[in-house]
Amino acid sequence: MDIKNISQAVIGRLPRYYRYLGELKDEGVERISSQELSKEMHVTASQIRQDFNHFGGFGQQGYGYNTEYLYNEIGKILGLDQKHNMILVGAGNLGSALVRYMNFRNRGFFFKAAFDINEALYGKQIAGITVYPLDSIADYIRENEIDIAVLTIPKAGAVKVAEVLSTCPIKAIWNFAHTDLELPERIQVENVHLSDSLMRLSYEIRRYEEESSVKTPNKPAHRK
């Protein structure tokens, strides 16, 4: 399996497959066909089979997929069979909410520490992790085998922090700052723009309303 040749569209669907299969597994569903999974996910059965064939198929003709096996195998592809240590940069409202989101821990992502420039926060804890001065971040990463840095700070601060992180032995950055970061190839970056998502939602609202108005035009007033 050459994962380098698998499209980002396919990779982007894997977390959805994993989430739906996890729900089905928890409901006691032992086997599922591509047709049944298609109805759950609103993805064509053909697309599902094509996606899975990139990784070896997982199923048998006329037999379907073993739900738990498929769930575990997709988890391995996503790297969820490994533990990932994370740090938070920016202990404000968004950062604090992410630390408190327990589903990360269930997926193998563990926050180990937080960093901020606000001296009033130093030594305090958020959901069991301690907040440290930002200027100690490089030493902490080198001493604690951190894989992922999560940035929830303003744009200017994110660029400066990224420069420091580029010299550290981390593997990835999950970036919520309002800027796209470019780092050395060895550091994977996932830029998350919450406002972009909201704007796409706004577009879909407008598109639906315009389509609905075309389908159901206003009826002319009845003349007496």
N, C-alpha and C positions, 0 to 999 in steps of 0.2 A: 504493500500500500504506500503510494507516494503522496503524502499529504500536501506537498508543495503544489501539486497540480489540481487540487480541489478548490473550486471557486468559493469566494467569500459568501455568495448567496447560499450555498449548501451549508457552510460552516455556521452561517447566521441562523439556519433553521434547527440546528442540533439542540440548542438550549430549550427550544419549544418542544421538540420530541422528548427530551429528557423530562421536562416538567409534566407533560401529559402522561407519559408512561409511568412516572412516579405516582400520579394521582390514580391511575388505573390499577397499579400494583397495590396501593393502599386500600383500594376498593375490593381487592380479592380477585381481580380479573387475571387469569393465568395465561390466556392466549388471545391474540388479537390479529385480525387480518389487515392488510393495507387498506381495504375498503372501509373497514370499521374505524381505523385510525384516521382515514380521510374525513369521515363525518365528524369526528371529534375536533380535528385541527383545521378543517376547511382548506386543506391542501389536497390536490388530486392524488389518487392512489398511484397513478403512474409516476408522479413526481416523488412520492415517498419511496417507491421501489428504486427509482434512479438514484436518489440520495443515498439509500442504504447500500446499493451496489458499489458505491465508491469505497466502501469499507468492508466489502466481502459478502454483503447480502443479509446475513443473519437469519433468514427464514427458509422455509421449504415450500415448494409449489403445492397448493391445496391444503397446507398445514398451518400457515400463518407464522406468527412470531410468538415466541415465549416472552411474555411481558417483562418478567424480572430479569431474564438474561439480556434482553435488548436494552433495558434500562441500565444495567450494569456496564454493558459494552459501550454504550454511548457515553456513560460517565467516564470510562477509561479514556475514550477519545478526547473528551473535554479536559482530561487531566484531573478529574475529581476524585480519583483514587489516591491522590497525594494530598498532603497537608501543605497549606500555603500560609506563611506568616506575613502579616500586613502591619503597616504603621499608618496612622492618620496624620496628615499635615493640615492643620486648621481645625481647632476644636470649637467652632461656632455651632449654630443650629443645625446646619446640614450635616456637618461632620459628626456631631453628637448623635443625630438620628441614625446615621449609618452604623456607628459603633453599636448602637442598641438593637439593631436589626438582627435577631437571633438566627434567622435562616442562613446567614453567611456561615455561621459556625456549623450548622447542619450540613453544609456543602463542603466543609473542610477549609474554610477561610477564617483565620483567627487574627483578630486585632491584638497586637502586643503592646503598643504604646501610642501616645498622641504627642504632637508637637505644635507649639504656637508661639507667637511673639508677645502675647499678653501675659505680663508677669503675674497678674492676679490669678491666673489659672495654674501656675506651676505647682506641682505637688498634688493637685486635686485629681479626682478620679471620675471617669465616665464609664459606667457599666463595668467597673473593675479594672480599667486600664488607666495608667498614670499619665498626666500631661507634663511634658518636659520642655525646656527652652529649645527654640528652633535651632540655635547654633550648636546644639549637641547631637543633631540628627545623624551626621556622618559617622561619628564614633559609635553611636547606638547600632546603626545598620551593620557595621563591620564586626561588632561584638555579638550580635544576636541572630544572624542568618535570616535576614528579612528578605522576602521574595517580592512583595508588592508595596508600593507607596501610593496612598490614596490622597489626592490633592483636592481640598475644598477651600481654596483661598482665592483672593482676587487675581486678576490677570497678571499684573506686574510682579506680584509675589511669586506666582507660579513659575514664571520664566526664570527668576533667580534661583528658586529652589530646584528647578529642573537642572540647572547648571551644576549645582552641588551634587544632586543625585546621579548625574552622569559620571561622576568619579567614584561612585559607590558600587559595591557588588550586589545590586538588586537586579531583578529579572523583568519587572514591569511597573508601569505607572497607570493608575486608574485616575484620569484627570477630569475633574468637574469644574475646573477654572474656565473662564470664558475666553479661551485661546487654544489653538492647536499647538501641541508641543512636538518638536522634532529632536530626537535624541539618537545616540549611537544605535546601530542596528541590533546590538545584543539586548537592548532594553525595549520591550514591547510596550506600546502606548495605546490605550483605549481612551479617546477623547469623548466625553459625554457632555453634550450641550442640552440642558433641560429646556431652554427657551426654544431651541429648534424643534423639539418634540411637540411643544405646545403650539408652535406656529403651524406645524403639519396638521395638528388636530383642528386648529382654526380653519385651515384650508378645507379639510374634509367636511366641516360643518357648512361652510359656504357652498361647496360643491353639491352637497346633498340638498340644501335648500333651493339652489338654482335648478337642479334637476327636478325636484318635486314641483316647483312652480311651473315648469314646462309641461309636466305630465298632467297637472291639475290646474289649468288656467282659470282665472276668475270668470265666473259666469256673468254675462251681461245682466244688468238689472231688468226685471220684468216690467214691461210697460202696460199700464192699464188702458 
